[in-house]
Amino acid sequence: METILVIDNEKEMQEMYEELLYLQGYRVISAYSGEEGLQKVEKYPIDLIILDMEMGAGMNGLQVIAALKKNKKKIPIIVATGKIGMEKDPEIALAGNVHRFMTKPFSLKELAETIRRILDAGKQQPADAVQTHAPQPQTSVHRNKTSSRLVKAGCVIEECIGKGGSGTVYKGSYLGTPVAIKVLRGDTLADQETLIRFQREAQILASIRHPNVIELLNTGKTAEGEHFIVMNFFPGRTVEAIIAQEQRLSQAESLSIITKAADGMAAAHRQKLVHRDLKPSNILYHRPTGEVKVIDFGISRRIAVDQTITQQGFVMGTPQYMSPEQCRADVVDQRCDIYALGACFYFMLVGKGPFDRRTVLETLMAQVYDSIRWPDLEPPISPVICQIIEKMTAKDTDDRYSSMEECRQVLEQAKTILENTR
């Protein structure tokens, strides 16, 4: 695995580079100053450097280039800067190891292609070798001539169980274990953002180990260029599919599902992760065992990262379950997941979302401005449950539960209250 050193003092840029380069199969080392970068050059075998020119206090990019030249370090460098015209600086022009000058903002696809081209220039082996991020068996894709089943990434594929906008999910087996294999659709490979989200889901699942979050077994890219994620197969159905068939669930069953989902999300939040797209189709439920799994972390982000790189005016999520701050494209934290889970809770009890409207725009406006309404149902929904959902879906983040763990504890208490009032 080739190692790329990124020298850039901006955390959001480091995050972007890390996601892109991890996706491409590289090892990434970060340095937030020129001095730290030079130390890591001495410590690690670096194959390529991405170097920012303006880094605030300490050494700038020009000084790093000069120091590398003085120390006879001939590591190829991609210079990245937001300042136009710096490529004409004589120090850069005379630096033989500066292979490319890129002015921010630049295309992630162009950067990925540039890195691959530079690294391939000095190599004799083909560059399309298998890239994976976990130990795995043969990652070939072929049809078994004696069977209609496929073998993909060491997994025997039995049937397609779902298709989405960017990929396909198969049921199969991996090392004798039932699995679900999520494969990125071939015509999305040119979309760097889609690739990043796909690989981000693998990174996030690898960092969470909890009974109520789907478990990652393997991830990588086959020799044929297919990106895949292998997860434990879970026999349950989505809450959305269950409601489509049954219209509503009982208070006890709904409360049990939401409590377990909250427990899983509390574990994710402890890892500083926010889901940002909790909805009934991302909660799996297996009624015979009562098991619940939260899935699809494709647009999740680390909370600290969201606070620095969320773009104003860019709305991400599913309108019927988005918090007001998401609808406004504001910065979000873990409380947006509390809001979405409260909306899911309402959906299970009532059969529709609390702020479903005729159009997407009307739904977004309702999320921001409308109060929650309770229909007349028989049996009626317990006031205790109504109060919990109203607090979970409060418009102001400060009026919601302060954490998913606090929310989970309140849900547990509500179980006891409902059991004692039967």
Sequence and secondary structure as in RCSB ss.txt:
>XXXX:A:sequence
METILVIDNEKEMQEMYEELLYLQGYRVISAYSGEEGLQKVEKYPIDLIILDMEMGAGMNGLQVIAALKKNKKKI
PIIVATGKIGMEKDPEIALAGNVHRFMTKPFSLKELAETIRRILDAGKQQPADAVQTHAPQPQTSVHRNKTSSRL
VKAGCVIEECIGKGGSGTVYKGSYLGTPVAIKVLRGDTLADQETLIRFQREAQILASIRHPNVIELLNTGKTAEG
EHFIVMNFFPGRTVEAIIAQEQRLSQAESLSIITKAADGMAAAHRQKLVHRDLKPSNILYHRPTGEVKVIDFGIS
RRIAVDQTITQQGFVMGTPQYMSPEQCRADVVDQRCDIYALGACFYFMLVGKGPFDRRTVLETLMAQVYDSIRWP
DLEPPISPVICQIIEKMTAKDTDDRYSSMEECRQVLEQAKTILENTR
>XXXX:A:secstr
  EEEEE S HHHHHHHHHHHHHTT EEEEESSHHHHHHHHHHS  SEEEEES  SSS  HHHHHHHHHHTT   
 EEEEESSTTGGG HHHHT TTEEEEEESS  HHHHHHHHHHHHHHT  S S   EESS  S   EEE TTSS E
EETTEEEEEEEEE SSEEEEEEEETTEEEEEEEE GGGTT HHHHHHHHHHHHHHHH   TTB  EEEEEE TT 
 EEEEEE    EEHHHHHHHHS   HHHHHHHHHHHHHHHHHHHHTTEE S   GGGEEEETTTTEEEE   TT 
EEHHHHHHH  TT   S GGG  HHHHTT    THHHHHHHHHHHHHHHHSS TT  SSHHHHHHHHHH      
  SS   HHHHHHHHHHT SSGGGS SSHHHHHHHHHHHHHHHHHT 
